[in-house]
């Protein structure tokens, strides 16, 4: 999920290189009302959100298997050869974090 309140101003001020709302890891909200509706309705964890997260992981997280920083530190700072580094776990073999539980509904 991405809460992109003021995204246009942020993009111009920060000169971002990734249009996050165009390829988000979940639903995008633009104001507090949309954000509250997303949480209240539970759609932050629906099938569409899951598909968006999967597409985001496929596109941007191919090396993010929990050991990326270790590989960088060992290669760059310790000078270890590439062959000695832990292999990248393929995306299909990883288990993503579970989606959050459904929100409590108060009457």
Secondary structure as GFF3:
##gff-version 3
##sequence-region A 1 107
A	DSSP	beta_strand	2	3	.	.	.	ID=ss1
A	DSSP	alpha_helix	7	14	.	.	.	ID=ss2
A	DSSP	three_ten_helix	20	22	.	.	.	ID=ss3
A	DSSP	beta_strand	28	29	.	.	.	ID=ss4
A	DSSP	alpha_helix	32	41	.	.	.	ID=ss5
A	DSSP	three_ten_helix	43	45	.	.	.	ID=ss6
A	DSSP	alpha_helix	47	60	.	.	.	ID=ss7
A	DSSP	alpha_helix	68	72	.	.	.	ID=ss8
A	DSSP	pi_helix	73	77	.	.	.	ID=ss9
A	DSSP	three_ten_helix	82	84	.	.	.	ID=ss10
A	DSSP	three_ten_helix	91	93	.	.	.	ID=ss11
###
